[in-house]
Amino acid sequence: MEWEAIASRHRLEQQRNIPQEWRISDDQLAKLRGKGTAEEGRLIAQDVARKSALLTGKELDITECYNARELLDKIHHKKLTSEEVAVAFCKRAALAQQLVRTFPSRSVTTSCLTEIFFDEGIKRARELDQHLERTGELVGPLHGLPISLKDSFVVRGHYATVGYVEFLKRPLPTSNSAMVDLLVDAGAVLFCKTNVPQTMMTADSENNIFGRTLNPHKTILTAGGSTGGEGALVAFRGSVLGVGSDIAGSIRIPSLCCGIYGFKPTADRTPFGGQANYPFRKLQLPGVTPVAGPMANSVDDLSLFMETVIGRRPWHYDASAVNAPWRSSYGSNKTLTIGILPEDPEYPLQPPVRRALQDAVSKLTGAGHSIVKLPANPACSASVGGKLGFHYFGLGSSGLDALASEIGEPLVHSVKRGVHPFTTSKPLISTELDTVHQLDEFLGLQASYANSWKNIWTEYHLDVVVGPGAISTAVPHDTYGIPVYTLMWNVLDYPAGIIPYGVSSKTRDPNYQKAASNFEADYDPEATDGAPCSLQVIAPRFYDEECLNAMRIIDKDIQA
């Protein structure tokens, strides 16, 4: 069929963009994955990057021992060159790409990368080194830092398929997304784009071009979505800093699945313009707005991204970005008043998630923070936020499946699975109303939901709320459930971030547990053993600086 030929041809082109000397034989890949052993698929625990012998000792240090701020300091003070840093991350990204391929006996490929342009990234890094040597000046605050991008960001001369084969028939873009222009002007080195689901509206990053992204902690588990390729790449340390987007949890879900840090800012604080046919175009319908944000291996790097991007005046790059300069509250130490989000009875937490949250609360109490266990309030529940969000998506998502049918490509399993009803309870808004009146009802309920939450912040004098990012850790492929614990904060447009904390354990939580609904994954202690656990930290709208600072404080105190 036409779509199969087009997708196959593009995969071959992608493979050719990995230098021959960086390619690993199938036999060696099988050994690195631990095929046939008890540790099969636990790529990070097995330290496969070191075992591969692809990276030199110095390149392993570059990719493992420094965060983005530290790398920038070394590049800017000429202790490392931008080129050697770029080469190190390109090689590690190439290794990640090959390790998450399926075994040769299977017919469908898998990957965390989509567009690979290592050669352009290394060339750019070399030019930045020459500029610094010649002038003694930096191009910008991100001078020489390798950054990876979610596939939906448009980079001149490279496809942005967002998981649709149909987009490979379209001309290559001749301009960049607003975020891409800003990052390049700030001195960043862009070197690859990362995988997403077909439609970009599921939590399993699989499509018919690049296949499925696997979780490097345990490859039988999902890497999350829709920024799943970025989550896997950053977790494997094939990128020190990645950029994703979030409308229902698409930064935070891969972050919690892959055990990294991720941050969803307040909408419009970062530039979003020029995305590749995003399912919900900004300014198309008021309601729930997509936002771009960072993914990294430390809170400090999330803050670096936010302060740098906003410091570059994103409203000069994107008309929808708000003129709200960055406030320098990051780094201040204080005792926090922390509200603990109550568990929603419609979406009960699985044992490892509940345990991680309880352990964290105990440590935060011991560190002297004021803990407020918020009372259950149906008006503020996660389930209400989820119902509102998915009703809105139903208003604005017509035509997502049509993009696949244009060329005859089938829907992947997670997309087909999404046609099932998300809830059996009575909807909040009648679907018999026309779109305009449904939207009017939605906006009224959204305002009421926001007001109920405003009352909580003021009544308890909260700095932040802490809760789960999901009912579960990463789960087996195509079983991720309804993301109410992330989506509720998109409906409110609150900044929210993920902190990895603890792991799922079949020893500590040994009992299999059936899910509360058919759409959710069961708790399978064997399957999820070793999967990262996490916390979510939330602040009110435009309190992004305070949210990140609280994340820094909380992370320090719970990891101590």
C-alpha positions as CSV (number, residue, x, y, z in Angstrom):
1,M,0.0,0.0,0.0
2,E,1.1,3.6,-0.6
3,W,1.4,4.5,3.0
4,E,3.6,1.5,3.8
5,A,6.0,2.3,1.0
6,I,6.2,6.0,2.0
7,A,6.8,5.1,5.7
8,S,9.4,2.4,4.9
9,R,11.3,4.8,2.6
10,H,11.5,7.4,5.3
11,R,12.7,4.9,7.9
12,L,15.5,4.0,5.6
13,E,16.5,7.6,5.2
14,Q,16.4,8.0,9.0
15,Q,18.7,5.0,9.5
16,R,21.2,6.4,7.0
17,N,21.5,9.6,9.2
18,I,23.2,7.5,11.9
19,P,26.9,7.4,11.0
20,Q,28.1,3.9,10.1
21,E,30.7,3.9,12.8
22,W,28.0,4.5,15.4
23,R,25.9,1.5,14.4
24,I,25.6,-1.5,16.6
25,S,25.2,-5.1,15.3
26,D,22.0,-6.9,16.0
27,D,23.9,-9.5,18.0
28,Q,25.5,-6.9,20.2
29,L,22.1,-5.1,20.6
30,A,20.5,-8.3,21.8
31,K,23.3,-8.7,24.4
32,L,23.0,-5.1,25.5
33,R,19.3,-5.5,26.0
34,G,20.0,-8.6,28.2
35,K,17.9,-10.8,25.9
36,G,16.9,-14.0,27.7
37,T,18.1,-12.8,31.1
38,A,16.2,-11.6,34.2
39,E,17.4,-8.1,33.4
40,E,16.1,-8.0,29.8
41,G,14.9,-4.6,28.8
42,R,16.2,-2.8,31.9
43,L,18.6,-0.6,29.8
44,I,19.4,2.0,32.4
45,A,19.9,-0.4,35.3
46,Q,22.2,-2.5,33.1
47,D,24.3,0.6,32.2
48,V,24.2,-0.4,28.6
49,A,25.7,2.9,27.4
50,R,29.0,2.0,29.1
51,K,28.8,-1.7,28.1
52,S,28.3,-0.7,24.4
53,A,31.8,0.8,24.2
54,L,30.4,3.3,21.7
55,L,31.2,6.3,23.8
56,T,34.6,7.2,25.1
57,G,35.2,7.7,28.8
58,K,35.1,11.4,28.4
59,E,31.9,11.2,26.4
60,L,30.3,9.1,29.1
61,D,31.3,11.8,31.7
62,I,29.9,14.6,29.5
63,T,26.5,12.8,29.2
64,E,26.3,11.5,32.8
65,C,28.1,13.8,35.2
66,Y,26.8,17.3,34.4
67,N,23.5,19.1,34.2
68,A,22.8,21.7,31.5
69,R,24.0,24.6,33.6
70,E,27.3,22.9,34.4
71,L,27.9,22.0,30.7
72,L,27.2,25.6,29.7
73,D,29.7,26.8,32.3
74,K,32.4,24.4,31.0
75,I,31.7,25.4,27.3
76,H,31.7,29.1,28.0
77,H,34.9,28.9,30.0
78,K,36.5,26.7,27.3
79,K,36.9,23.6,29.5
80,L,34.9,21.7,27.0
81,T,34.2,22.5,23.4
82,S,30.6,22.7,22.1
83,E,31.6,20.2,19.4
84,E,32.8,17.5,21.8
85,V,29.6,18.0,23.8
86,A,27.5,17.7,20.7
87,V,29.3,14.6,19.5
88,A,28.8,12.9,22.9
89,F,25.1,13.5,23.0
90,C,24.6,12.6,19.3
91,K,26.4,9.3,19.9
92,R,24.3,8.5,23.0
93,A,21.1,9.5,21.1
94,A,22.1,7.2,18.3
95,L,22.6,4.4,20.8
96,A,19.2,5.0,22.4
97,Q,17.6,4.9,19.0
98,Q,19.1,1.5,18.2
99,L,18.5,0.0,21.6
100,V,14.7,0.6,21.5
101,R,14.4,-1.1,18.1
102,T,12.5,-4.4,18.4
103,F,14.3,-7.6,17.7
104,P,14.9,-8.6,14.1
105,S,12.3,-11.3,14.2
106,R,9.6,-8.7,14.5
107,S,8.3,-6.8,11.6
108,V,7.6,-3.3,13.1
109,T,10.5,-1.0,14.0
110,T,10.5,1.2,17.1
111,S,12.3,4.3,17.9
112,C,12.6,7.3,20.2
113,L,13.9,9.6,17.4
114,T,12.1,10.9,14.3
115,E,14.2,13.4,12.4
116,I,17.9,12.9,12.9
117,F,20.3,15.7,11.9
118,F,23.4,15.0,13.9
119,D,25.6,16.3,11.1
120,E,23.9,19.7,11.3
121,G,24.1,19.8,15.0
122,I,27.9,19.0,15.1
123,K,28.5,21.6,12.3
124,R,26.6,24.2,14.3
125,A,28.6,23.4,17.4
126,R,31.9,23.7,15.5
127,E,30.9,27.1,14.2
128,L,30.0,28.2,17.8
129,D,33.4,27.2,19.0
130,Q,35.0,29.1,16.2
131,H,32.9,32.2,17.0
132,L,33.9,32.0,20.7
133,E,37.5,31.6,19.8
134,R,37.5,34.4,17.3
135,T,35.5,37.0,19.2
136,G,35.6,35.9,22.8
137,E,31.9,36.4,22.9
138,L,28.9,34.0,23.3
139,V,26.1,33.9,20.8
140,G,23.6,33.8,23.6
141,P,23.0,32.2,27.1
142,L,22.6,28.7,25.6
143,H,25.7,28.9,23.5
144,G,26.8,25.4,22.6
145,L,24.1,23.4,24.5
146,P,22.6,20.4,22.7
147,I,18.8,20.5,22.9
148,S,16.3,17.9,21.5
149,L,12.8,18.7,20.3
150,K,9.4,17.0,20.2
151,D,8.5,16.1,16.6
152,S,5.7,18.7,16.5
153,F,8.3,21.6,16.5
154,V,9.0,22.7,13.0
155,V,12.7,22.8,12.0
156,R,13.5,24.2,8.5
157,G,14.4,21.4,6.1
158,H,13.1,18.5,8.2
159,Y,9.7,16.8,8.3
160,A,7.3,17.3,11.2
161,T,4.9,14.4,10.7
162,V,3.3,14.4,14.2
163,G,2.8,10.7,13.6
164,Y,0.9,10.8,10.3
165,V,2.3,9.2,7.1
166,E,0.2,11.8,5.1
167,F,2.6,14.5,6.3
168,L,5.5,12.9,4.5
169,K,3.8,13.8,1.2
170,R,3.9,17.5,2.0
171,P,6.8,19.8,1.2
172,L,9.6,20.2,3.7
173,P,9.1,23.3,5.9
174,T,11.0,26.4,4.9
175,S,10.7,28.1,8.3
176,N,10.9,27.3,12.0
177,S,8.5,27.2,14.9
178,A,8.8,30.3,17.1
179,M,10.4,28.2,19.9
180,V,13.0,26.9,17.4
181,D,14.0,30.4,16.3
182,L,14.3,31.6,19.9
183,L,16.5,28.6,20.9
184,V,18.8,29.1,17.9
185,D,19.1,32.8,18.6
186,A,20.0,31.9,22.2
187,G,22.9,29.7,20.9
188,A,21.4,26.2,21.3
189,V,22.6,23.3,19.2
190,L,19.6,21.3,17.8
191,F,20.4,17.8,16.8
192,C,17.2,15.6,16.6
193,K,13.5,15.4,17.0
194,T,11.6,12.8,19.0
195,N,8.7,10.4,18.6
196,V,5.0,11.0,19.3
197,P,1.8,9.1,18.9
198,Q,-0.3,9.1,15.8
199,T,-2.8,12.0,16.5
200,M,-0.6,13.2,19.4
201,M,-3.6,12.5,21.7
202,T,-2.7,9.2,23.4
203,A,-0.3,8.3,26.1
204,D,1.5,5.7,24.0
205,S,4.0,7.1,21.6
206,E,3.4,4.9,18.6
207,N,2.8,5.6,14.9
208,N,3.0,3.9,11.5
209,I,6.2,5.7,10.5
210,F,8.6,5.3,13.4
211,G,6.8,2.6,15.4
212,R,6.7,2.6,19.2
213,T,8.9,4.3,21.7
214,L,10.0,1.9,24.5
215,N,10.8,2.8,28.1
216,P,14.5,2.6,28.8
217,H,13.9,1.6,32.4
218,K,11.9,-1.4,31.3
219,T,11.1,-1.9,27.6
220,I,7.9,-3.8,28.2
221,L,6.4,-0.6,29.6
222,T,5.2,2.6,27.9
223,A,7.4,5.6,27.7
224,G,4.2,7.7,27.9
225,G,2.9,10.3,25.5
226,S,2.5,12.4,23.6
227,T,6.2,13.5,24.2
228,G,7.3,9.9,24.8
229,G,10.3,10.0,22.5
230,E,11.7,12.9,24.5
231,G,11.0,11.2,27.8
232,A,12.9,8.1,26.7
233,L,15.8,10.0,25.2
234,V,16.3,12.3,28.3
235,A,16.0,9.3,30.6
236,F,18.7,7.5,28.7
237,R,20.8,10.7,28.8
238,G,20.8,11.0,25.0
239,S,19.8,14.6,25.6
240,V,20.5,16.9,28.5
241,L,17.5,19.1,27.8
242,G,14.4,18.4,25.7
243,V,11.4,20.5,24.7
244,G,7.9,19.1,24.7
245,S,4.3,20.3,24.6
246,D,1.4,19.6,27.0
247,I,-2.4,19.9,26.6
248,A,-3.5,17.0,28.9
249,G,-0.2,15.8,30.4
250,S,2.0,15.3,27.4
251,I,5.1,16.6,29.1
252,R,4.3,15.2,32.6
253,I,3.1,11.7,31.6
254,P,6.4,10.8,29.8
255,S,8.3,12.4,32.6
256,L,6.7,10.2,35.3
257,C,6.8,7.1,33.1
258,C,10.5,7.6,32.3
259,G,11.7,8.9,35.7
260,I,12.7,12.4,34.7
261,Y,11.7,15.9,35.6
262,G,9.2,17.8,33.4
263,F,7.4,21.1,33.7
264,K,4.2,22.4,32.2
265,P,4.2,26.2,32.4
266,T,1.3,28.5,32.4
267,A,-0.1,28.8,28.9
268,D,1.5,31.5,26.7
269,R,4.5,32.1,28.9
270,T,6.6,30.2,26.3
271,P,6.3,30.6,22.5
272,F,4.1,27.9,20.9
273,G,3.5,29.4,17.4
274,G,4.3,27.4,14.3
275,Q,3.7,23.9,15.6
276,A,3.0,21.3,12.9
277,N,-0.7,21.0,12.6
278,Y,-1.2,20.6,16.3
279,P,-4.6,19.0,17.0
280,F,-5.9,22.0,18.9
281,R,-4.6,25.2,17.2
282,K,-4.1,28.1,19.6
283,L,-6.8,30.7,19.4
284,Q,-9.1,28.3,17.5
285,L,-11.3,27.6,20.5
286,P,-11.0,29.2,24.0
287,G,-10.8,26.7,26.8
288,V,-7.7,24.5,27.2
289,T,-4.5,25.8,25.7
290,P,-1.4,23.7,24.7
291,V,1.9,24.9,26.1
292,A,5.6,24.2,25.4
293,G,7.9,23.3,28.3
294,P,11.1,21.5,29.3
295,M,12.1,17.9,30.2
296,A,15.4,17.2,31.9
297,N,17.2,15.3,34.6
298,S,17.1,18.1,37.3
299,V,14.8,20.8,38.5
300,D,17.7,23.3,37.9
301,D,17.6,22.6,34.2
302,L,13.9,23.1,34.0
303,S,14.4,26.5,35.6
304,L,17.3,27.2,33.2
305,F,15.1,26.6,30.3
306,M,12.2,28.8,31.6
307,E,14.3,31.7,32.7
308,T,16.3,31.7,29.4
309,V,13.3,31.4,27.1
310,I,11.3,34.0,28.9
311,G,14.4,36.2,29.3
312,R,14.6,36.2,25.4
313,R,11.3,38.0,25.2
314,P,9.2,35.3,23.6
315,W,6.5,37.8,22.7
316,H,8.9,39.1,20.1
317,Y,8.8,35.6,18.4
318,D,5.1,34.6,18.9
319,A,2.2,37.0,19.0
320,S,0.3,34.8,21.5
321,A,3.1,34.8,24.1
322,V,2.4,37.1,27.0
323,N,4.7,39.9,28.0
324,A,5.4,38.5,31.5
325,P,9.1,38.8,32.4
326,W,10.7,36.2,34.6
327,R,10.8,36.9,38.3
328,S,13.9,35.9,40.2
329,S,12.4,33.9,43.0
330,Y,14.1,30.7,42.0
331,G,16.8,29.7,44.6
332,S,15.2,31.2,47.7
333,N,14.8,28.8,50.6
334,K,11.6,28.9,52.7
335,T,9.3,26.7,54.7
336,L,6.4,25.8,52.4
337,T,2.7,25.3,53.1
338,I,1.9,22.3,51.0
339,G,-1.6,21.1,50.3
340,I,-1.9,17.3,49.6
341,L,-4.3,16.5,46.8
342,P,-6.9,14.0,48.0
343,E,-7.2,10.7,46.1
344,D,-10.2,10.8,43.8
345,P,-12.5,7.8,44.5
346,E,-13.2,7.4,40.8
347,Y,-9.5,7.2,40.1
348,P,-7.9,5.3,43.0
349,L,-4.1,5.2,43.2
350,Q,-2.2,2.0,42.6
351,P,-0.1,0.9,45.7
352,P,3.4,2.1,44.5
353,V,2.0,5.6,43.7
354,R,0.2,5.9,47.0
355,R,3.3,4.6,48.9
356,A,5.6,7.1,47.2
357,L,3.2,10.0,48.0
358,Q,2.9,8.9,51.6
359,D,6.7,8.5,52.0
360,A,7.3,12.0,50.5
361,V,4.7,13.6,52.8
362,S,6.5,12.0,55.8
363,K,9.8,13.4,54.7
364,L,8.4,16.9,54.0
365,T,6.8,16.9,57.4
366,G,10.1,15.9,58.9
367,A,11.8,18.8,57.0
368,G,9.6,21.3,58.8
369,H,7.1,22.1,56.0
370,S,3.5,22.8,56.9
371,I,1.3,19.9,55.4
372,V,-2.4,20.5,54.8
373,K,-4.3,17.3,53.9
374,L,-7.0,18.9,51.7
375,P,-10.5,17.6,52.3
376,A,-12.3,15.8,49.5
377,N,-14.4,18.3,47.6
378,P,-16.4,17.0,44.5
379,A,-16.4,20.5,43.0
380,C,-12.5,20.4,42.9
381,S,-12.0,16.8,42.1
382,A,-9.7,15.3,39.5
383,S,-12.6,13.5,37.9
384,V,-14.5,16.8,37.3
385,G,-11.4,18.3,35.7
386,G,-11.0,15.2,33.5
387,K,-14.6,15.3,32.3
388,L,-14.3,19.0,31.5
389,G,-11.1,18.5,29.6
390,F,-12.3,15.5,27.5
391,H,-15.6,17.2,26.7
392,Y,-13.6,20.2,25.3
393,F,-11.4,17.9,23.3
394,G,-14.5,16.4,21.8
395,L,-15.4,19.9,20.5
396,G,-12.1,20.6,18.9
397,S,-10.7,17.3,17.7
398,S,-12.8,16.6,14.6
399,G,-10.6,15.4,11.7
400,L,-7.8,13.8,13.6
401,D,-8.7,10.3,12.3
402,A,-9.3,11.8,8.8
403,L,-5.6,12.7,8.4
404,A,-4.8,9.0,8.7
405,S,-7.6,7.9,6.4
406,E,-6.5,10.3,3.6
407,I,-3.7,7.9,2.8
408,G,-5.3,4.7,4.0
409,E,-3.0,4.2,7.0
410,P,-4.6,2.3,9.9
411,L,-5.1,3.7,13.4
412,V,-2.6,2.4,15.9
413,H,-4.0,0.5,18.9
414,S,-3.9,3.3,21.5
415,V,-5.8,5.6,19.1
416,K,-8.5,2.9,18.3
417,R,-8.7,2.2,22.1
418,G,-9.5,5.9,22.7
419,V,-12.9,5.7,21.0
420,H,-14.3,4.0,24.0
421,P,-16.3,6.2,26.4
422,F,-14.1,7.8,29.1
423,T,-16.8,7.6,31.7
424,T,-20.1,5.9,32.3
425,S,-21.4,8.6,34.6
426,K,-23.7,11.4,33.4
427,P,-21.8,14.0,31.3
428,L,-21.4,17.5,32.7
429,I,-22.6,19.1,29.4
430,S,-25.3,17.8,27.2
431,T,-24.0,16.7,23.8
432,E,-27.4,17.5,22.3
433,L,-26.5,21.2,22.4
434,D,-24.8,22.8,19.3
435,T,-21.1,23.4,19.5
436,V,-21.4,27.1,20.4
437,H,-23.7,26.4,23.4
438,Q,-21.6,23.4,24.5
439,L,-18.6,25.7,24.5
440,D,-20.5,28.3,26.5
441,E,-21.5,25.7,29.0
442,F,-17.9,24.5,29.2
443,L,-16.5,27.9,29.8
444,G,-19.0,28.5,32.6
445,L,-18.1,25.2,34.3
446,Q,-14.4,25.9,33.8
447,A,-14.8,29.2,35.6
448,S,-16.7,27.6,38.4
449,Y,-14.0,24.9,38.8
450,A,-11.3,27.6,38.8
451,N,-13.1,29.6,41.4
452,S,-13.5,26.5,43.7
453,W,-9.7,26.0,43.5
454,K,-9.0,29.7,44.1
455,N,-10.9,29.3,47.3
456,I,-8.7,26.4,48.4
457,W,-5.5,28.4,47.8
458,T,-6.8,31.4,49.8
459,E,-8.5,29.4,52.6
460,Y,-5.4,27.3,53.4
461,H,-2.7,29.9,52.4
462,L,-1.0,27.4,50.2
463,D,2.3,27.8,48.4
464,V,1.8,24.6,46.3
465,V,-0.3,21.5,46.0
466,V,1.4,18.1,45.9
467,G,-0.3,15.0,44.5
468,P,0.1,12.1,42.0
469,G,0.8,12.6,38.4
470,A,-1.2,9.5,37.5
471,I,-3.0,6.6,39.2
472,S,0.0,4.4,38.1
473,T,3.6,4.3,37.2
474,A,4.5,3.4,33.6
475,V,2.3,0.5,32.6
476,P,2.5,-2.1,29.8
477,H,2.0,-0.7,26.3
478,D,-1.4,0.4,25.2
479,T,-2.9,0.2,28.7
480,Y,-2.4,3.8,30.0
481,G,-5.7,5.1,31.4
482,I,-7.4,8.5,31.7
483,P,-4.9,11.2,32.7
484,V,-7.2,13.1,35.1
485,Y,-4.4,13.9,37.5
486,T,-2.6,15.9,34.8
487,L,-5.5,17.1,32.7
488,M,-7.2,18.8,35.6
489,W,-4.3,21.3,35.8
490,N,-4.5,22.0,32.1
491,V,-8.2,22.9,32.5
492,L,-7.1,25.3,35.3
493,D,-4.0,26.5,33.4
494,Y,-1.9,26.0,36.5
495,P,1.9,25.4,36.1
496,A,2.7,21.8,37.2
497,G,5.9,19.8,37.4
498,I,6.9,16.2,37.9
499,I,9.6,15.0,40.4
500,P,10.8,11.4,40.1
501,Y,10.7,9.7,43.5
502,G,11.1,6.1,44.4
503,V,10.3,3.0,42.3
504,S,7.6,0.4,42.0
505,S,8.4,-2.8,44.0
506,K,6.9,-6.2,43.7
507,T,8.4,-6.9,47.2
508,R,6.9,-3.9,48.9
509,D,3.6,-3.9,47.0
510,P,3.2,-7.6,46.1
511,N,-0.6,-8.0,45.5
512,Y,-2.1,-7.8,42.1
513,Q,-5.0,-5.3,42.0
514,K,-7.8,-5.0,39.4
515,A,-8.4,-1.6,38.0
516,A,-11.5,0.4,39.0
517,S,-12.6,0.6,35.3
518,N,-11.9,-1.4,32.1
519,F,-10.1,1.6,30.6
520,E,-7.4,1.7,33.4
521,A,-4.5,-0.7,33.7
522,D,-4.5,-3.3,36.5
523,Y,-1.7,-3.1,39.0
524,D,0.6,-5.9,38.0
525,P,3.5,-6.0,40.5
526,E,5.7,-8.2,38.3
527,A,5.3,-6.1,35.1
528,T,5.9,-2.7,36.8
529,D,8.6,-3.8,39.2
530,G,11.4,-1.2,39.0
531,A,9.3,1.4,37.2
532,P,9.9,5.0,38.5
533,C,7.4,6.6,40.9
534,S,6.9,10.4,41.1
535,L,5.2,13.4,42.6
536,Q,3.4,16.3,40.9
537,V,3.8,19.8,42.2
538,I,1.3,22.5,41.3
539,A,1.0,26.3,41.8
540,P,-1.6,28.9,40.7
541,R,-1.6,30.5,37.2
542,F,1.5,32.6,36.5
543,Y,3.2,31.3,39.6
544,D,5.7,29.4,37.4
545,E,8.7,30.8,39.3
546,E,7.2,29.8,42.7
547,C,6.3,26.3,41.4
548,L,9.8,25.6,40.2
549,N,11.4,26.9,43.4
550,A,9.0,24.7,45.4
551,M,10.0,21.8,43.2
552,R,13.6,22.5,44.0
553,I,13.0,22.6,47.7
554,I,10.8,19.5,47.7
555,D,13.2,17.6,45.6
556,K,16.1,18.4,47.9
557,D,14.1,17.4,51.0
558,I,12.6,14.1,49.8
559,Q,15.8,12.9,48.1
560,A,17.9,13.7,51.3
